Amino acid sequence: MHAACIICIGFTLFHKSVALSFIAAQKSATRRAMLFAPIASLCLPANAFDNAIVDYEKYADKPKRRGTPPKDLGVLPRTTEGEDDTITEPGLRTCDGNPNCFSTTGDFVLEDRQQYGVDFLIPPWKPPTDDPTPLRTLSTVVKAYQPGQGGIDGGGFSVIKETDSYLYYQFESLKKGYIDDLEFAISSNGILIRSASRVGLTDFGVNAIRLNYLASKLRNKGWTIDEITPKSHPDYWNAANEARESTFDPDRRLMDGAEM
């Protein structure tokens, strides 16, 4: 056999070997992709809270409106109008009157609060006298919260800060990524609360649904907590129900709450 033919055959076998190796590598890569694809599809987006519901992935590529937290969160001196005098004492932030917020800090007289919008004031939560660590109990209840309950908080929640006297959490909505700030603090009158949306005019009842859910769990442990109802806060619930009726989002209409 001529040397040229031997060289030709050698090159042919070499290229065939390379081609077969390339095809085998492609098949192997395809098998690996098929194997790990189901796992990747279950992974939540990096910007979701770890406990977001599975449906959060459907809206991961949608624009989010998380907003900016107020700069004066936490326990600070707060000035309100008392029954007779102006009072300045440590407390959580008040609300601005939009129907998307509740706080234990506010003016004593209803008419004074309504000058700024809807009534938002709620009384402090009262733990049982035999609970030596009420904030620890409260923390346990919040951490057991079920995102998606009542049709809200599908984006999950996160613990931002916990001390012996103060708790701060953030909750995220399912579709648009709205963030609500939830705070608790110990006081001589009980547990102070503030639950508020950062953006938007109305919250469709979200903050009331969340607080009522947590309150129901704590009542089972002996806590005394008033429920937020259309009777206690009619203007808030009116705004929530009107917003649900006018929205194009069918999920908003199915949220828990109370009709007037």
BAFI-3210 file (N, C-alpha, C; in Angstrom, 3 decimals, decimal comma, padded with zeros to 6 digits):
// residues 260
n [1|2|3|4|5|6|7|8|9|10|11|12|13|14|15|16|17|18|19|20|21|22|23|24|25|26|27|28|29|30|31|32|33|34|35|36|37|38|39|40|41|42|43|44|45|46|47|48|49|50|51|52|53|54|55|56|57|58|59|60|61|62|63|64|65|66|67|68|69|70|71|72|73|74|75|76|77|78|79|80|81|82|83|84|85|86|87|88|89|90|91|92|93|94|95|96|97|98|99|100|101|102|103|104|105|106|107|108|109|110|111|112|113|114|115|116|117|118|119|120|121|122|123|124|125|126|127|128|129|130|131|132|133|134|135|136|137|138|139|140|141|142|143|144|145|146|147|148|149|150|151|152|153|154|155|156|157|158|159|160|161|162|163|164|165|166|167|168|169|170|171|172|173|174|175|176|177|178|179|180|181|182|183|184|185|186|187|188|189|190|191|192|193|194|195|196|197|198|199|200|201|202|203|204|205|206|207|208|209|210|211|212|213|214|215|216|217|218|219|220|221|222|223|224|225|226|227|228|229|230|231|232|233|234|235|236|237|238|239|240|241|242|243|244|245|246|247|248|249|250|251|252|253|254|255|256|257|258|259|260]
n.u [000,865|000,471|002,286|000,923|-001,753|-001,972|-001,620|-003,861|-005,956|-005,449|-005,970|-008,701|-009,768|-009,057|-010,560|-013,088|-013,119|-012,921|-015,320|-017,209|-016,621|-017,373|-020,133|-020,893|-020,260|-022,095|-024,510|-024,212|-024,173|-026,745|-028,238|-027,504|-028,583|-031,300|-031,631|-031,151|-032,883|-035,593|-034,969|-033,838|-036,064|-037,567|-036,267|-036,386|-036,496|-033,630|-034,242|-036,460|-038,085|-037,056|-039,163|-041,214|-044,203|-044,681|-045,827|-044,723|-042,661|-043,825|-044,165|-041,724|-040,270|-041,591|-042,022|-041,081|-042,368|-041,085|-040,574|-039,402|-038,275|-039,548|-037,475|-037,517|-038,186|-038,677|-038,303|-038,872|-038,931|-042,221|-044,680|-047,935|-051,423|-052,978|-055,748|-056,134|-053,700|-050,661|-048,608|-045,447|-043,681|-041,877|-042,317|-043,711|-043,687|-046,258|-049,227|-049,964|-052,534|-053,518|-055,430|-053,849|-052,413|-051,708|-051,385|-050,223|-049,681|-050,958|-053,210|-055,365|-058,106|-060,683|-061,602|-059,412|-057,528|-058,803|-058,538|-056,375|-056,989|-058,162|-059,144|-056,624|-055,726|-054,912|-055,346|-052,743|-051,425|-052,175|-050,326|-050,604|-050,370|-048,772|-046,817|-043,512|-041,814|-042,965|-042,340|-040,749|-042,564|-044,268|-042,510|-042,106|-044,648|-044,907|-042,845|-043,875|-045,726|-047,837|-047,083|-049,167|-051,553|-054,967|-054,866|-052,761|-049,414|-047,801|-045,207|-043,670|-041,850|-039,485|-037,169|-036,003|-034,965|-034,422|-034,692|-034,486|-036,500|-037,699|-039,088|-038,784|-040,105|-040,379|-042,768|-043,764|-045,661|-047,302|-047,329|-046,530|-044,515|-044,761|-043,690|-044,374|-043,943|-043,560|-043,731|-042,971|-043,010|-042,001|-043,818|-044,926|-047,619|-048,283|-047,881|-046,593|-047,559|-046,967|-048,046|-047,594|-048,003|-045,639|-045,958|-048,575|-052,116|-054,375|-054,443|-055,939|-056,892|-054,859|-053,000|-054,693|-055,699|-053,365|-052,573|-054,851|-054,736|-052,328|-053,058|-055,141|-053,779|-052,299|-054,280|-055,114|-053,155|-053,677|-053,562|-054,834|-056,466|-057,791|-059,886|-059,546|-062,054|-064,922|-066,565|-064,889|-063,056|-064,343|-063,917|-061,472|-062,024|-064,057|-062,609|-060,886|-062,673|-063,881|-061,684|-061,139|-063,401|-063,071|-060,712|-058,705|-057,560|-058,259|-057,510|-057,271|-059,906|-060,625|-059,454|-059,202|-061,246|-063,555|-066,754|-068,769]
n.v [-001,190|002,206|004,907|007,320|006,595|005,252|007,369|008,883|007,156|007,117|009,781|009,821|007,948|009,249|011,680|010,566|009,419|011,705|012,953|011,102|011,198|013,826|013,743|011,917|013,401|015,482|014,081|013,221|015,658|016,498|014,551|015,177|017,721|017,143|015,652|017,443|019,508|019,414|019,931|022,490|023,922|024,027|025,726|028,786|032,262|034,375|036,734|036,339|035,809|033,159|031,523|031,856|031,088|028,380|029,301|031,767|031,786|032,052|034,723|035,849|037,262|039,607|043,190|044,581|046,238|047,156|049,282|051,751|051,458|053,383|055,886|056,183|053,897|051,597|051,918|055,042|058,458|059,579|061,913|062,645|063,633|063,692|062,890|065,283|066,680|067,291|064,546|063,057|060,206|057,044|054,996|053,164|053,968|056,152|056,155|057,439|057,959|056,776|053,994|051,581|050,712|050,030|051,002|051,234|053,712|056,881|059,734|060,449|061,142|060,251|061,915|063,579|061,817|061,187|063,456|063,175|061,096|057,721|055,925|054,391|053,416|050,960|049,014|048,142|044,776|042,284|040,190|037,088|037,152|035,194|034,663|034,837|035,678|037,322|038,417|036,468|034,407|035,620|035,916|033,225|032,541|034,258|033,281|030,863|031,502|031,148|031,732|032,988|032,397|033,237|034,385|036,175|037,618|035,934|036,086|035,468|035,913|037,679|037,637|040,506|041,922|041,046|041,530|041,594|043,321|044,220|043,536|042,977|042,517|041,672|041,437|040,025|040,613|038,461|038,853|041,509|042,134|043,868|045,256|044,922|046,371|045,048|045,539|044,965|045,831|045,932|047,392|049,280|049,090|046,859|044,983|046,801|047,634|047,877|047,703|048,036|049,096|049,981|051,285|052,546|053,287|051,957|048,796|046,623|045,220|043,695|044,145|044,041|041,424|039,934|040,712|039,914|037,157|036,421|037,301|035,548|033,147|033,802|034,352|031,822|031,139|032,534|035,293|038,671|040,288|042,644|042,153|043,256|044,695|045,414|046,868|047,964|049,410|050,936|052,702|051,903|049,225|049,768|051,086|049,000|047,030|048,407|048,738|046,081|045,431|046,982|046,198|044,553|042,216|038,986|037,416|039,160|039,647|037,358|037,299|036,892|038,436|040,985|041,727|044,658]
n.w [000,000|-000,848|000,683|000,752|000,701|003,106|004,872|004,205|004,970|007,692|008,470|007,920|009,734|012,070|012,006|012,030|014,547|016,173|015,491|016,432|019,143|019,687|019,175|021,150|023,404|023,121|023,430|026,058|027,391|026,804|028,147|030,782|030,989|030,718|032,997|035,111|034,625|035,749|038,442|038,334|037,510|039,774|041,441|043,183|042,177|042,730|043,996|045,519|048,675|050,833|051,617|049,800|047,955|045,592|043,212|042,857|041,052|038,566|038,198|038,299|036,394|036,134|036,511|039,666|042,546|045,069|046,752|049,188|052,511|055,276|056,812|059,519|061,005|063,778|067,393|068,545|069,857|069,746|068,798|069,685|069,769|072,797|075,000|076,355|076,302|074,414|073,659|074,037|073,553|073,695|070,817|067,997|064,476|063,220|061,075|057,755|057,044|054,753|053,474|054,116|056,268|059,723|063,128|066,513|067,358|067,502|067,300|070,096|069,831|067,598|065,511|065,171|064,089|061,714|060,247|058,609|056,980|056,686|059,664|061,554|063,910|066,323|069,306|071,708|071,735|074,115|076,017|077,895|081,475|082,520|080,694|080,347|078,353|076,053|073,507|072,406|072,147|070,297|068,143|067,466|066,531|064,301|062,673|061,992|060,176|057,302|054,116|051,548|052,771|053,110|050,635|050,397|050,625|049,028|048,122|050,255|053,408|055,517|058,212|059,572|061,764|065,122|068,531|072,134|072,712|070,403|067,190|063,697|060,514|057,011|054,448|051,346|048,392|045,977|043,074|042,170|043,875|046,067|049,136|052,547|055,740|058,938|062,344|065,823|069,273|072,692|075,363|078,264|078,173|076,786|073,745|071,145|067,781|064,299|061,037|057,672|054,264|051,724|049,289|047,122|047,412|048,606|050,333|049,687|051,818|052,873|055,068|057,284|057,061|057,465|060,098|061,543|061,159|062,487|065,017|065,649|066,055|068,299|070,177|070,783|072,490|074,727|074,503|074,461|072,004|069,806|066,999|063,617|062,023|059,804|061,461|063,413|061,878|059,606|057,353|056,326|055,467|053,641|051,628|050,897|049,917|047,794|046,142|045,492|044,006|041,749|040,572|038,016|038,570|039,213|041,401|043,519|044,174|045,399|047,856|051,434|053,977|055,030|054,000|053,777]
ca.u [000,000|001,276|002,346|-000,106|-003,038|-001,950|-001,842|-005,274|-006,792|-005,223|-006,724|-010,134|-010,097|-008,910|-011,725|-014,271|-013,033|-013,248|-016,759|-017,949|-016,419|-018,172|-021,541|-021,084|-020,250|-023,374|-025,548|-024,008|-024,619|-028,211|-028,762|-027,332|-029,554|-032,621|-031,649|-031,185|-033,893|-036,667|-034,474|-033,692|-037,379|-038,136|-035,513|-037,030|-035,597|-032,751|-034,761|-037,628|-037,814|-036,871|-040,409|-042,238|-044,928|-044,149|-046,354|-043,953|-041,800|-044,573|-044,119|-040,364|-039,741|-042,432|-041,465|-041,419|-042,483|-040,816|-040,602|-038,319|-038,798|-039,377|-036,182|-037,682|-038,753|-038,110|-038,851|-038,330|-039,911|-043,320|-045,563|-049,340|-052,369|-053,688|-057,116|-056,097|-052,414|-049,752|-047,801|-044,272|-043,212|-041,333|-043,324|-043,459|-044,138|-047,692|-049,627|-050,218|-053,958|-053,941|-055,984|-052,878|-051,511|-052,238|-050,347|-050,666|-049,308|-051,862|-053,921|-056,371|-059,457|-060,918|-061,689|-058,051|-056,901|-059,477|-058,102|-055,327|-057,487|-058,938|-058,651|-055,639|-055,249|-055,300|-054,797|-051,642|-051,766|-051,914|-049,958|-051,034|-049,430|-047,874|-045,844|-042,361|-041,106|-044,006|-041,799|-040,278|-043,787|-044,710|-041,560|-042,387|-045,889|-044,643|-041,991|-044,707|-046,688|-047,961|-047,246|-050,277|-052,800|-055,889|-054,615|-051,794|-048,015|-047,274|-043,771|-042,988|-041,468|-038,111|-036,835|-035,017|-034,294|-035,055|-033,978|-035,334|-037,582|-038,162|-039,120|-039,055|-040,224|-040,860|-043,621|-043,806|-046,820|-046,972|-047,142|-045,813|-043,399|-044,947|-043,155|-044,983|-043,102|-044,282|-042,898|-043,523|-042,109|-042,523|-044,065|-045,601|-049,049|-048,459|-047,043|-046,880|-047,592|-047,160|-048,035|-047,882|-047,504|-044,736|-046,444|-049,985|-053,083|-055,051|-053,753|-056,939|-057,171|-053,745|-052,439|-055,677|-055,737|-052,141|-052,631|-055,911|-054,244|-051,376|-053,799|-055,912|-052,842|-051,901|-055,422|-055,087|-052,137|-054,115|-053,395|-056,036|-056,221|-058,994|-059,870|-059,753|-063,288|-065,624|-067,139|-063,836|-062,372|-065,215|-063,360|-060,422|-062,626|-064,748|-061,601|-060,396|-063,697|-064,042|-060,531|-061,302|-064,466|-062,655|-059,469|-058,767|-056,882|-059,273|-057,020|-057,564|-061,317|-060,785|-058,748|-060,004|-061,604|-064,943|-067,586|-069,589]
ca.v [000,000|003,417|005,710|008,367|005,979|004,996|008,670|009,256|006,328|007,562|011,018|009,498|007,328|010,270|012,572|009,805|009,278|013,013|013,192|010,235|011,727|015,048|013,328|011,319|014,490|016,178|013,252|013,253|016,971|016,516|013,735|015,938|018,815|016,572|015,169|018,523|020,504|019,504|020,558|023,925|024,542|024,187|026,730|030,088|033,337|034,796|037,893|035,964|035,302|031,706|030,802|032,217|029,938|027,894|030,114|033,004|031,658|032,478|036,181|036,267|038,195|040,801|044,318|044,578|047,563|046,882|050,524|052,051|051,537|054,680|056,017|056,289|052,702|051,293|052,629|056,398|059,378|059,905|062,941|062,521|064,416|062,886|063,333|066,681|067,312|066,673|063,525|062,532|059,013|056,042|054,220|052,873|055,000|056,245|055,993|058,725|058,103|055,928|052,702|050,500|050,770|050,031|051,297|051,548|055,108|057,803|060,672|059,817|061,426|059,720|063,006|064,060|060,864|061,218|064,633|062,759|060,005|056,713|055,565|053,307|053,105|049,711|048,943|047,180|043,388|041,965|038,792|036,627|037,535|034,081|034,506|035,663|036,156|037,456|038,637|035,182|033,726|036,292|035,561|031,849|032,553|034,891|032,406|029,758|032,081|030,442|032,615|032,596|032,263|034,337|034,977|037,273|037,348|034,805|036,251|035,048|036,948|037,560|038,233|041,568|042,231|040,541|041,750|041,254|044,292|044,723|042,588|043,623|041,559|042,172|040,511|040,387|040,144|037,419|039,215|042,757|042,295|044,900|044,910|045,515|046,335|044,660|045,738|044,773|046,315|045,835|048,629|049,049|048,883|045,651|044,886|047,795|047,045|048,662|046,911|049,057|048,979|051,077|051,991|052,347|053,979|050,940|047,495|045,594|044,480|042,795|044,311|043,550|039,964|039,421|040,917|039,068|035,777|036,277|037,481|034,326|032,171|034,239|034,198|030,430|031,060|033,349|036,729|039,481|041,100|043,021|041,871|044,409|044,356|046,568|047,664|048,714|050,284|050,906|053,405|051,041|048,111|050,321|051,309|047,698|046,366|049,150|048,431|044,716|045,416|047,686|045,661|043,570|041,021|038,131|036,902|040,167|039,525|036,124|037,409|036,882|039,762|041,141|042,643|045,524]
ca.w [000,000|-000,914|001,915|000,702|001,066|004,559|005,546|003,975|005,852|009,073|008,706|007,916|011,022|013,131|011,972|012,445|016,010|016,755|015,301|017,358|020,496|019,802|019,270|022,477|024,387|022,996|024,044|027,507|027,873|026,714|029,254|032,033|030,983|030,988|034,374|036,090|034,277|036,742|039,669|038,093|037,405|041,109|042,179|043,171|041,796|043,818|044,706|046,306|050,014|050,791|051,866|048,819|047,448|044,312|042,113|042,722|039,871|037,386|038,090|038,630|035,401|036,104|037,277|041,082|043,161|046,484|047,508|050,125|053,885|055,938|057,490|060,971|061,622|065,084|068,557|068,640|070,456|068,837|069,357|069,307|070,554|073,767|075,291|076,778|076,039|073,455|074,328|073,344|074,257|072,750|070,105|066,592|063,546|062,984|059,680|057,103|056,754|053,630|053,937|053,892|057,424|061,093|064,116|067,876|067,608|066,820|068,159|070,946|069,347|066,272|064,542|064,898|063,180|060,420|059,499|057,679|056,146|057,395|060,995|061,483|065,259|066,968|070,668|071,882|072,007|075,521|076,279|079,232|082,538|082,834|079,615|080,735|077,159|075,023|072,164|071,901|071,707|069,077|067,092|067,057|065,750|063,010|061,865|061,520|059,243|056,035|052,959|050,691|053,516|052,851|049,326|050,506|051,011|048,282|047,962|051,477|054,378|056,006|059,505|059,362|063,031|066,337|069,786|073,292|072,855|069,101|066,074|062,411|059,424|055,734|053,719|049,921|047,631|045,012|041,669|041,917|044,792|047,085|050,444|053,744|056,931|060,151|063,528|067,158|070,324|074,057|076,102|079,542|077,901|075,992|072,554|070,114|066,433|063,072|059,804|056,663|052,896|051,365|048,105|046,835|048,260|049,407|050,360|049,393|053,045|053,167|056,411|058,252|056,966|058,089|061,548|062,094|061,148|063,598|066,262|065,942|066,608|069,639|071,084|071,232|073,543|075,853|074,277|074,259|070,809|069,078|065,574|062,741|061,315|059,238|062,549|064,100|060,923|058,414|056,191|055,774|054,750|052,476|050,589|050,456|049,111|046,543|045,302|044,980|042,997|040,544|040,033|036,941|039,061|039,851|042,677|044,542|044,568|046,180|049,131|052,657|054,475|055,465|053,243|054,631]
c.u [000,896|001,209|001,251|-001,462|-003,113|-002,232|-003,299|-006,206|-006,649|-005,998|-008,225|-010,567|-010,029|-010,148|-012,989|-014,306|-013,406|-014,742|-017,589|-017,820|-017,280|-019,657|-021,835|-021,135|-021,558|-024,497|-025,442|-024,491|-026,134|-028,836|-028,648|-028,345|-030,941|-032,734|-031,843|-032,233|-035,020|-036,217|-034,369|-035,041|-038,027|-037,422|-036,212|-036,037|-034,814|-033,337|-036,030|-037,203|-037,824|-038,177|-041,548|-042,939|-044,413|-044,601|-045,577|-043,109|-042,501|-044,431|-042,718|-039,825|-040,576|-041,769|-041,965|-041,445|-042,301|-040,832|-039,409|-038,886|-038,625|-038,077|-036,317|-038,432|-038,059|-038,779|-038,116|-039,338|-040,957|-044,255|-046,972|-050,182|-053,137|-055,100|-057,159|-054,812|-051,670|-048,799|-046,622|-043,723|-042,667|-042,457|-042,881|-044,037|-045,663|-047,978|-049,979|-051,678|-054,432|-054,464|-055,076|-051,932|-052,309|-051,083|-050,990|-050,289|-050,215|-052,555|-055,068|-057,773|-059,599|-060,927|-060,319|-057,338|-057,500|-059,179|-057,105|-055,786|-058,305|-058,327|-057,765|-055,236|-055,791|-054,690|-053,636|-052,177|-051,323|-051,563|-050,463|-049,953|-048,439|-046,885|-044,643|-041,613|-042,088|-043,450|-041,257|-041,468|-044,272|-043,806|-041,825|-043,628|-045,647|-043,830|-042,742|-045,767|-046,657|-048,134|-048,339|-051,585|-053,682|-055,704|-053,594|-050,385|-047,427|-045,777|-042,972|-042,670|-040,051|-037,985|-035,730|-034,245|-035,098|-034,142|-034,924|-036,533|-038,197|-038,049|-039,470|-039,007|-040,671|-041,639|-043,752|-045,044|-046,378|-046,556|-046,253|-044,708|-043,535|-044,400|-043,928|-044,025|-043,961|-043,338|-043,689|-042,502|-042,799|-042,727|-044,760|-047,084|-049,331|-047,497|-047,507|-046,766|-047,622|-047,026|-048,463|-047,291|-046,622|-045,265|-047,925|-050,880|-053,798|-054,287|-054,694|-057,267|-056,013|-053,252|-053,398|-055,737|-054,541|-052,203|-053,698|-055,487|-053,294|-052,099|-054,576|-055,015|-052,456|-053,060|-055,505|-054,077|-052,459|-053,949|-054,759|-055,764|-057,546|-058,834|-060,135|-060,917|-063,893|-066,276|-066,078|-063,161|-063,154|-064,607|-062,271|-061,033|-063,436|-063,774|-061,093|-061,396|-063,930|-062,888|-060,637|-062,329|-064,002|-061,389|-059,709|-058,114|-057,891|-058,822|-057,288|-058,996|-061,553|-060,104|-059,721|-060,323|-063,062|-065,660|-068,447|-071,021]
c.v [001,233|004,187|006,759|007,830|005,731|006,276|009,083|008,485|006,771|008,815|010,751|008,898|008,344|011,179|011,854|009,645|010,574|013,277|012,371|010,734|012,957|014,710|012,737|012,386|015,256|015,398|013,268|014,561|017,064|015,719|014,483|017,069|018,311|016,130|016,302|019,586|020,560|020,173|022,053|024,605|024,750|025,259|028,069|031,150|033,841|035,939|037,579|035,582|033,774|030,931|031,243|030,957|029,595|028,774|031,405|032,985|032,142|033,973|036,731|037,317|039,468|041,932|044,298|046,012|047,416|048,144|050,655|052,121|052,938|054,719|055,987|055,094|052,443|052,098|053,953|057,273|059,773|060,886|062,773|063,428|063,478|063,402|064,802|067,394|066,600|065,744|063,138|061,374|058,008|055,238|053,910|053,987|054,994|055,997|057,358|058,921|057,325|054,592|051,521|050,353|050,696|050,272|051,527|052,963|056,020|058,713|059,968|059,969|060,974|060,824|063,571|063,122|060,961|062,488|064,252|061,628|059,032|056,454|054,327|052,779|051,762|049,682|047,958|045,780|043,037|040,481|038,368|036,943|036,429|033,782|035,400|036,250|036,317|037,695|037,350|034,354|034,301|035,942|034,153|031,782|033,154|033,961|031,178|030,224|031,347|031,440|032,088|032,449|033,482|034,990|036,091|036,734|036,131|034,889|035,882|036,203|036,678|038,227|039,258|041,868|041,660|040,827|041,368|042,190|044,743|043,628|043,342|042,574|042,286|041,069|040,990|039,810|039,223|037,964|040,437|043,046|043,420|044,394|045,655|045,343|046,036|044,746|045,445|045,296|046,193|047,226|048,287|048,764|047,608|045,646|045,917|047,141|048,141|047,728|047,842|048,699|050,187|051,924|051,706|053,087|053,003|049,629|046,333|044,748|043,623|042,929|043,829|042,031|039,356|039,545|040,038|037,599|035,538|036,377|036,226|033,250|032,526|034,143|032,772|030,206|031,991|034,843|037,399|040,470|041,385|042,683|043,150|044,072|045,598|047,443|048,514|049,732|050,316|051,568|052,566|049,928|048,584|050,505|049,992|047,016|047,076|048,854|047,034|044,660|046,026|047,123|044,681|042,254|040,135|037,595|037,875|040,030|038,305|036,176|037,331|038,310|039,792|042,145|043,467|045,009]
c.w [000,000|000,402|001,955|001,128|002,567|005,336|005,418|004,890|007,301|009,404|008,777|009,242|012,158|013,188|012,402|013,959|016,705|016,654|016,270|018,792|020,717|019,971|020,648|023,548|024,348|023,661|025,557|028,095|027,861|027,847|030,571|032,121|031,309|032,433|035,354|035,781|035,290|038,028|039,484|038,056|038,759|041,918|042,059|042,753|042,998|044,621|045,482|047,716|049,960|050,935|050,939|048,329|046,046|043,150|041,908|041,445|038,608|037,135|038,331|037,665|035,294|036,898|038,716|041,619|044,681|047,338|048,447|051,536|054,450|056,735|059,012|061,562|062,954|066,182|068,703|069,379|069,414|069,529|068,807|070,190|071,478|073,979|075,651|076,355|074,908|074,194|073,437|074,159|073,234|072,101|068,689|065,728|063,428|061,504|059,091|056,713|055,550|054,157|053,606|055,081|058,727|062,052|065,477|068,264|066,801|067,804|068,890|070,361|067,890|065,221|064,203|063,917|061,782|059,623|058,397|056,747|056,974|058,771|060,905|062,860|065,747|068,365|070,747|072,148|073,421|075,685|077,651|080,262|082,869|081,704|079,913|079,538|076,001|073,620|071,557|071,400|070,390|067,897|066,567|066,173|064,365|062,110|061,358|060,524|057,902|054,892|052,033|051,428|053,231|051,497|049,336|050,787|050,301|048,033|049,195|052,406|054,862|057,366|059,275|060,649|064,191|067,527|070,923|073,420|071,547|068,038|064,802|061,304|058,157|055,024|052,273|049,250|046,505|043,652|041,462|042,920|045,792|048,426|051,527|054,910|058,148|061,344|064,804|068,168|071,684|074,641|077,408|079,350|077,118|074,821|071,528|068,742|065,389|061,880|058,685|055,313|052,589|050,221|047,916|047,807|049,182|049,325|050,080|050,633|053,532|054,605|057,495|058,249|057,681|059,615|062,184|062,151|062,323|064,938|066,642|066,536|068,041|070,634|071,609|072,350|074,715|075,678|074,089|073,134|070,117|067,598|064,795|061,809|060,659|060,307|063,226|063,183|059,604|057,184|055,522|054,928|053,551|051,317|050,023|049,532|047,784|045,585|044,709|043,859|041,677|039,905|038,896|037,370|039,787|041,207|043,817|045,053|045,444|047,534|050,295|053,063|054,836|054,586|054,196|054,695]
res [m|h|a|a|c|i|i|c|i|g|f|t|l|f|h|k|s|v|a|l|s|f|i|a|a|q|k|s|a|t|r|r|a|m|l|f|a|p|i|a|s|l|c|l|p|a|n|a|f|d|n|a|i|v|d|y|e|k|y|a|d|k|p|k|r|r|g|t|p|p|k|d|l|g|v|l|p|r|t|t|e|g|e|d|d|t|i|t|e|p|g|l|r|t|c|d|g|n|p|n|c|f|s|t|t|g|d|f|v|l|e|d|r|q|q|y|g|v|d|f|l|i|p|p|w|k|p|p|t|d|d|p|t|p|l|r|t|l|s|t|v|v|k|a|y|q|p|g|q|g|g|i|d|g|g|g|f|s|v|i|k|e|t|d|s|y|l|y|y|q|f|e|s|l|k|k|g|y|i|d|d|l|e|f|a|i|s|s|n|g|i|l|i|r|s|a|s|r|v|g|l|t|d|f|g|v|n|a|i|r|l|n|y|l|a|s|k|l|r|n|k|g|w|t|i|d|e|i|t|p|k|s|h|p|d|y|w|n|a|a|n|e|a|r|e|s|t|f|d|p|d|r|r|l|m|d|g|a|e|m]
***
